[in-house]
Amino acid sequence: MVQIRKNAIASGAVAGAALLAAAAGGYLAHAQSPGQAVNRPGAVAVPGAPASFADIVAKVAPAVVSIDVVEGPQVGPADFPQGLQDPFGSQGGPFGFRFVIPQQMQPAQPVRASGSGFFISPDGYVVTNNHVVDGAEKITVVTNDQRRLEAHVVGRDPATDLAVVKVDGGPFQYVSFEERAQPRVGDWVVAVGNPFGLGGTATAGIVSALGRQNVGESGFVNYMQIDAPINRGNSGGPTFDLEGRVVGINTSIYTPSGGSVGIGFDIPADVAARVTRELMNGHAVTRGYIGATVQNLTPELADSLGVGSVRGALVDGLTAGGPSEQAGLKSGDVVTRVNDAPVASSADVTQQVALARPGEPIRLGVLRAGRPMEIVVHSGVRPSEQALAAQGRSSGGGSGGDDAGPAVLGMQLAPDPSGGLVVQDISPSSDAAQKGLRIGDVILRVGSQPAQSTADVGRAVAAARAQGRTAVPLLVARGDQRFYAPVHIGRGGEG
């Protein structure tokens, strides 16, 4: 199964890793027999590539660290890190042994994990991923010269998966972020880190893409994609440009197997620098908040709303009494601009709003029923993700009644006690079912109009046909989720 994998490595088999390293070392030593030529013709250089990355690695390596973490005891089956499971296959290795993983339940024991990080100041501040140190009872930073230093967490920001830890002593060699210029696709980069607990490993590649959205758990990060090999244990390690400046922080990989396939994702330097400065200063990271949820405006949704090829994000929910509701934003509005930044997706809105300070005015360019307008929303402070989830659950729809009206759009609908129309039955062949609607969903609005009866839906369908549209947008509530679904209305008397 292809998956996005964070790259910290958990291990209960440090001895197994050492044994594997010894086995590999023995195999390589045997391959180079005494008296056998070990020189080879020079490799053909890739056009535009440096002759060697050695100078860059020598410059930055002293600032890169390994991070060993001990978490609380857990009970479960014994487990080797992926990649150490029976590494030589059923035939065994060069010495005729193989690793066998015991599957029985083991007594509760501390969980050990490792990741990467780097010094960002001479006095011992280290940047890493939040998921490397989350839940840690003990954190040990291992420097490039193999000193082991106890560390403590200064601050964490789960929303961007960043953390800062601190060790005593120094001065330490450190590196700086490149904030002035974004790397270009095709630029060379070098990643240094601690894959599989091996420590001090450098790999090289290029920037493969910029602005990747929805590839991680954070809605506040447009990730940089690189093809320099990164693996489990590289989490929190830096990626450098050819000047030795940090351009990204390794955080996850796209993999069908658990290992590197050349698709890695980095938190860009400008995001990391902004967040880590706040954490180093002892501040909690605050983000702007307007009390509105948005979704991507697909071409089908845009057509159902009658806004043609407009790019933007569709408002599908408002927090009662929140900044957006107070400013007059409405569900069904299409946000095309936040301040001076154009909007092409819901992530654009989230990220631009997050930059605002509490009380700061945010100018939203909006289309409402096809008419452009500007709404000024004064930013609040974004609650925690747990608080936001609780808000959504408290406003979710309830169970429907029994007074269902006639079928419309392939659904049997009835008034819901919390407002809207609950789906009591749905035809599997209907477009509504194909769009993902199901029994128990609550339809809150049809287009810009509240859905209080099947007659409301019928009138909206008729109006859409009269305007030459092929679909109507339904605002659907499912638990704590809100989303618009463009449902085809058919022709003539179909519905």
Number of C-alpha atoms within 10 A of each C-alpha: 7 9 13 19 20 25 30 28 25 25 21 16 15 14 10 16 19 13 13 18 13 12 16 14 12 13 14 11 11 11 10 11 10 9 6 8 8 8 6 6 5 6 6 7 10 8 7 8 11 11 10 9 16 10 11 16 20 10 13 20 22 18 21 30 32 30 33 26 24 18 18 13 12 12 12 13 13 15 16 21 18 16 13 17 15 17 14 15 11 11 10 13 17 13 9 8 14 17 18 11 13 11 10 9 10 13 12 11 13 15 17 19 23 29 31 36 31 33 26 24 19 15 16 20 22 29 29 31 29 23 21 30 28 15 12 18 13 16 23 20 27 20 22 15 10 11 11 16 15 16 22 18 19 17 22 27 19 16 15 20 21 25 27 28 26 22 20 13 10 10 10 17 18 19 22 16 19 20 17 8 9 13 21 13 14 12 15 22 25 25 26 30 32 29 25 23 26 14 23 19 16 19 16 17 17 18 22 19 17 18 11 14 17 13 18 21 15 15 18 22 25 22 26 26 27 30 23 24 21 31 27 28 29 35 32 38 31 32 26 26 19 15 12 21 19 28 27 30 30 32 34 28 31 21 18 13 12 19 17 17 16 18 18 27 30 27 25 26 26 17 19 24 20 12 22 24 14 17 22 21 10 11 14 13 16 19 21 23 25 25 23 19 20 25 19 21 23 18 15 19 21 22 19 24 25 19 17 13 12 18 20 27 27 27 25 24 25 20 17 13 10 17 21 24 18 15 14 11 25 17 22 25 24 31 30 24 22 22 16 11 14 17 22 17 20 19 21 24 25 21 17 20 23 21 15 20 17 16 14 14 15 21 17 24 22 24 20 17 14 14 9 13 11 16 17 18 23 21 24 23 16 17 14 12 11 8 11 14 13 12 14 17 14 10 15 15 24 18 17 22 14 11 10 18 14 12 17 17 22 19 25 19 31 26 24 23 13 15 18 27 31 31 22 21 16 20 15 13 9 16 21 21 17 12 13 9 23 19 14 20 22 32 30 25 25 25 24 18 16 17 23 19 17 21 13 15 25 16 13 20 27 18 13 20 17 9 10 11 18 18 24 28 25 28 26 24 27 18 16 15 15 22 19 28 22 24 24 21 23 15 9 8 7 11 19
